């Protein structure tokens, strides 16, 4: 085995089950992926991504936020 005793930080791997749950909720009609959401200041965090730097009044569809979460590993989108 390689690195069998090494401990690794989970980092952004939690974004995968978050996306899976979002898609499941959308399929069940619990979430509308086209619903607009404001990226509130309290949800903007340091780390990777672009959302923390954009307008505080920015609104995007949930699907676009999820896309940013996965493609750019945007931590604010994850929140």
KANORWO-V379024 format. One record per residue. N is the residue number from 1. RES is the residue in three letters. SS is DSSP state (H for helix, E for strand, L for the rest). PHI is phi in whole degrees, -180 to 180 (none if undefined). BURIAL is b if it has 9 or more other C-alpha atoms within 8 Angstrom, else e. Layout:
((N,RES,SS,PHI,BURIAL) (N,RES,SS,PHI,BURIAL))
This chain:
((1,UNK,L,none,e) (2,UNK,L,-105,e) (3,UNK,L,54,e) (4,UNK,L,-64,e) (5,UNK,L,-108,e) (6,UNK,L,-74,e) (7,UNK,L,-107,e) (8,UNK,L,-116,e) (9,UNK,L,-72,e) (10,UNK,L,-67,e) (11,UNK,H,49,e) (12,UNK,H,-90,e) (13,UNK,H,-64,e) (14,UNK,H,-68,e) (15,UNK,H,-71,b) (16,UNK,H,-67,e) (17,UNK,H,-66,e) (18,UNK,H,-63,e) (19,UNK,H,-66,b) (20,UNK,H,-60,e) (21,UNK,H,-66,e) (22,UNK,H,-60,b) (23,UNK,H,-66,e) (24,UNK,H,-63,e) (25,UNK,H,-63,b) (26,UNK,H,-66,b) (27,UNK,H,-61,e) (28,UNK,L,-84,e) (29,UNK,L,79,e) (30,UNK,L,-86,e) (31,UNK,L,-135,e) (32,UNK,L,-99,e) (33,UNK,L,-65,e) (34,UNK,L,-92,e) (35,UNK,L,-63,e) (36,UNK,E,-80,e) (37,UNK,E,-131,e) (38,UNK,E,-83,e) (39,UNK,L,-88,b) (40,UNK,L,-71,e) (41,UNK,H,-56,e) (42,UNK,H,-70,e) (43,UNK,H,-99,e) (44,UNK,L,-89,b) (45,UNK,L,-129,e) (46,UNK,L,-70,e) (47,UNK,L,110,e) (48,UNK,L,-73,e) (49,UNK,L,112,b) (50,UNK,L,-111,e) (51,UNK,H,-59,b) (52,UNK,H,-62,b) (53,UNK,H,-100,e) (54,UNK,L,-91,e) (55,UNK,L,-51,e) (56,UNK,L,-67,e) (57,UNK,L,-98,e) (58,UNK,L,-59,e) (59,UNK,E,-127,e) (60,UNK,E,-138,b) (61,UNK,E,-65,b) (62,UNK,H,-54,b) (63,UNK,H,-61,e) (64,UNK,H,-67,e) (65,UNK,H,-63,b) (66,UNK,H,-63,b) (67,UNK,H,-61,b) (68,UNK,H,-64,b) (69,UNK,H,-59,b) (70,UNK,H,-86,b) (71,UNK,H,-75,e) (72,UNK,L,-103,b) (73,UNK,L,53,b) (74,UNK,L,-72,b) (75,UNK,H,-69,b) (76,UNK,H,-68,b) (77,UNK,H,-64,b) (78,UNK,H,-63,b) (79,UNK,L,-65,e))
